Amino acid sequence: MNLTTRLLALAAAVLALASTPAQADLVVLQYHHVDDSTPPSTSTSPSLFRDQLDMVEALGLEVVPLLSGTRAALAGDTEGKSQIAITFDDAYESVYDTAAPVLAKRDMPYTIFVNTDAVGGRGYMTWDELAELARDDRVTLANHSADHGHLARKPGESIEAWNRRVNASLDEAQQVLNERFGQNVPMFAYPYGEFDEALEAKLAERGWLGFGQQSGAIGRPSHETRLPRFPMANAYGQLDTLKNKLLSKAFPTPAAELPGSVIKDNPPTLTFTLDERISADRLGCFASGVGRIDIKISGDKVAVTAPEPNASRRFRYNCTHPVGDGSFYWLSQPWLNLEAPED
């Protein structure tokens, strides 16, 4: 997309929203690389990154620190406000070289989730670069595990072996970040966005907030250890769909009542109770790789099942419903197939 096309797309999106109240819960944006030469699935081009921030500013959305913003959203203190938080996973070099100067110029806070074993490796920031960013009050360094492993319990793995492996990965990274930077932040981003209920329990025991890679906004109905973020790579962060994400609201069904992510049957079934704000005939649900899927209603219960099994290790069911002010309630249920190969 050339510069003229990008500017026209941005202008059109802003004009379309000019008469719409920009109200939302906390919307968290998730980035990996900000680079044109890194893997497309996890990369946001520098030009698109700037355009996304332009839209955030044009809509008058406040960019807030992730920890305080999440706590306020969970408490319901962001009602009537429009807030955004910005996050980066893995501490890639392009965040230091490209994203950090852009965000500093705009005075925007952000969080970098660091997998500590990778620091100093090819393509990653060095400890000195992280230390430089950590001295900026707008920057938070948080835990992304030590080894960026698949932390859900593996088929055939004993409880004892899983506990040793996961406790080491969680706690070693937290200790390193605390010792090097004095940052003992109670936040964790799941590697690959993968989690199971036992891993959630470990975060709860530590008093940590847990962030995934499923989409949606954070609000009072959200759950502390399965918090959503919108991926912002090129394939997902284009301007023509960005406005709905920036203005989204937490789905009114309590996330604690949703099923765990590890599938037992393939395809899995998502069930939830209809809130009084949700009308069945205005609810749309979609499955990864399939598109729109059928919804079965029985009384106030909803059941959503994809028409065929999904061969991927990770996939999603997304359900949206218009709020009435130009925004959407947004639910994203992550699924994890532990029988599929790790990547």
N, C-alpha and C positions, 0 to 999 in steps of 0.2 A: 504494500500500500504506500503510494507516494505521499509527500507532505500535503499537497493540495487536497487529496482524497481524505486524509486523516483529519485535516482541519474542518472540511465540510461535514464529515461524519460527527465530529465533536460538536460543531455548531448545531447540527440538526437534532442531536440528542438533547442538548441543553434547551433549545427552543421548545422541544416536545414536552419538557418538564417544567417550563416556565410557569404554567398555571397550576402545577401539582405541588401540594405541600411536601417538602422533602423530609418526611418523618420516618424514622427507623429505630430499631434497637441497635445494639452494637454489631457492626459488620466488620469481620476480620478478613483482611486480604492476605493470601499466602503466596510467597514467591520463593524460588530457588535461585537460579541464575538470572542476571539481568545482562544479557549478552546475545549477540547475533550468531555466535560460532559454537555454542554449547548445545547439548541435546535438545531438540525441539519440544519434547514432551514436558520438560521442566524449565524451559527458558522463556523469558519475556524480553522482547527486543527493547533496547534503550529508548527508542522513539515511542513505542507503545507504552512503556512505563511512564514516560513524561506525559503522554496524552491521558493516561488513566488518572494521574495526579491532577492534571488540568481539569478533568471532569469533577473530581472530588471538590476542588476549590470552586469551580463554577457553580456547583449546586449548593455551596455554603455548608458543606459537611465538615464537622469538627474532627480533626485527627487527634486521638487521645492515646496515652500510654496503655498498653495491653492489660496490665495487671489491674490498675484502678478502673479502667473502662469495663473490664469483664466483671469485676466485683459489683460495680454499679448496675450493670445490666442484669445480673442475676438477682439483685435486690429490687429490680424494677424502678431504679432511680433514673433511667434514661428515657422514660416514657415522655413522648412529645419532643424528644431531642433527636438529632441525627448525628451519629458518631461512627467513626471509622478507626480501626487499628491496623497497623501494617506490620507484617512478620516476614522473616526470611528463615528458611530451613537450611542447615548444613554449613553455614559460614563460608560460602564460596568467595573466591577472590573478586569476582565481578561486583559483589555487594560493596566491598571496600572501594574498588576502583571507580565504579559507575553509579551505583544507587546512593551510597552515603553522601557524596557531594551534592546530588540533586535534592535529597531530603534535608540536608543541612541548610541549603539556600532557601528552602521553603519553611524552615523551622518546624519540621514534622518529626514527632517521636516515632520510634520503631523498636522492634524486638528481633534479635538474632538468636535462633535456637541452634546451639553448638553441639555437634557430636565430637567430643574432645579428642578421640584417638586420631582423627583425620587432620587436626590443625597442623599446619606447616607442610602438608602433603601437596602434591601437584594439583593446582586448581583451587586450593583452599587458602584462606587467610593464615597468616602467621600469628604467633602469640603477640608479637609487638604490634601488629595491626589491630588485633582485637583489644589490646591494652589501650591503644590510642582511641578507639571508638568508645571503650568503656569509660573513659574520662569525660565524655560528653553526657550531660545529664539527660539528653533526649534518647539515649541508647540504653537498652536493657539486654543483657546477655543471659540466656536461660538454657535449660537442660534439654538436649535432644539425644541423650544416652551417650555412653562412652564409645560404643562400637557400631552404632547404627544397625544393630541386629534386628531380626524378626523376633519380637519379644513375646508374642502370644505363645502359649505352651504348644510345643510341637507334638504331633501324633507319636505315641510311644515314649515320650520324654517323662521321666519320673518327676514327681512333685519336688523331691529333694534337689535333683539336678536343675530343674527349672528355677527354683528359688535361688540357688547359688548363682546361676547365670544372670538372672534378671536383677537381683539385688545388687550384684557387682556393677552391672551396666548403669543402673540408675544412680547408685550412691557414689561411685567413683567419679562420674561426670560432675555431680553436684559438689563434691569435695574440691575438685580441680577448679571449678569456676569460683568457688568461695575463696580458696587459698590464693589464687592468682589475681582476682579482681575484686574480692570482697562482695561478690554478688551471690547471695543465697536465696534466689528468687523462687517462690513456690509455684513454678509453672513448668510444664513438660509438654513437648510435642512428640507424638508417637511416630517413630520411624516408619515410613511408608504409609502412615495413617492407620496402621494395624493395631488393634487392641482386642482383648477379650475381657470378660467380667473379672477374672482373677487379677489381670494386670490393672484394671480400673481400681480394684480394691487396694492394691499396693500404693497407688497414687493417693487414694483417700486416706490410708493410714499415715501417709507423710504430710497430709494437708496440702497437696499440690493440685492445681488445676491442670486438666489434661485436654490437649487440643489435637483434633484429628485433621483429616483432609476431606471430609464430607462437607458439602456446601450448606449454607443457611446463616441466619442471624442468631445472635445470642440475646436472650431476654429472660424474663422470669421463669418461663417453662423449661429452660435449658438445664442440663445436668452438668455438674462441675467436672466430671471426668470424661465426658464425651462431647466436648465443645466443638462446634463447626467452624470452618474457615472456607472462604471461597478461593480456590486455586486461580491464579492470575497469569498462568503461562499463555503463550500466544493463542493456543487453541481454545482457551476458556475466557480470556479477558478482553476480547474485542469490544469496541465501543458500542456496537449496535445491541449488545446484550448486557453491557455493564450497568446501565442505569437501573435495570430491575434488581440487580444484585446489590447495588449500593443502597437502594431504598427498601430492601426486603425487611421483613419482621419475623421474629421467632414464631414458629408454628405453635398454636395454642395448646396442643396436646402435650402434657408433661413428658419430657424426654426420658425420665426415669421409668415410665410405663412402657416404653418401646422395647422390643426384643434385643438381646445381645447380638453382636455382630457375627459371631461364628455360626455358620450354617450347619444345620442337621440334614435338611432335605434340599435338593437342588432341582428346580428352582425353589427358593425359600418364599415364605408368605409373611408379609408385613401386616399386622393387625393393630388397630388403634381405635379409640373411642372418638366419635364426632363431638367436638366442642360446639356449643351453641352458636359460635361465630362462623362455623363451617357449614356450608350448604353442599350436599352431596352432588348436586347437578353442576356445581361450579368448581369442583375439585378435579384437578388433572394430575395423573401419576405417570411416571416414565421410568423405564429401566435401561441401564447401560447396554448399549449395542442393539437395543430393540426399538426404543422410542415409546410412544404412548401405549400404556397397557390398561387392561380392563380393571374396573373397581367393582367389588361386590359389597352391597350394603345389606345389613340385617339389623333392623332396629337402629340403634345408634352406633353400631359396630361397622368398621370398614376392614375389608380384607383385600390385599393387593398381591398378586402373584404373576410373575413373568410367564409367558406362554411356553417357554422352553428353558432347559438348563443353561447356565452360563459357565463356560470353561475357564474363565479368568480366575486368578487368585483373589482379586478385589473387584467388586462392582457395587453399584448403588441403585436404590429406588429413590427417586425424587418426586415429591408431591407438592404442588403449589395451589394457592387459592387467593383470589383477589381480596384485598382488604377493603377497598372502596375509596381510597384516597390516592390511587395511582400506584400503590405498592402491593406486594404479595406476601402472604404468609408462605414460609418455605421450610419444608421438611426434607432432609436427606438421610436415608437409612443406609449406613455402610454395611456391606456383607464381606465376610472373610471365609474363603474356602481353604482350609488347612490341608486338604488333600492335593491341592495344586502346587506346582513347584515354587520355591522361593525365587525371587528375582534380585 
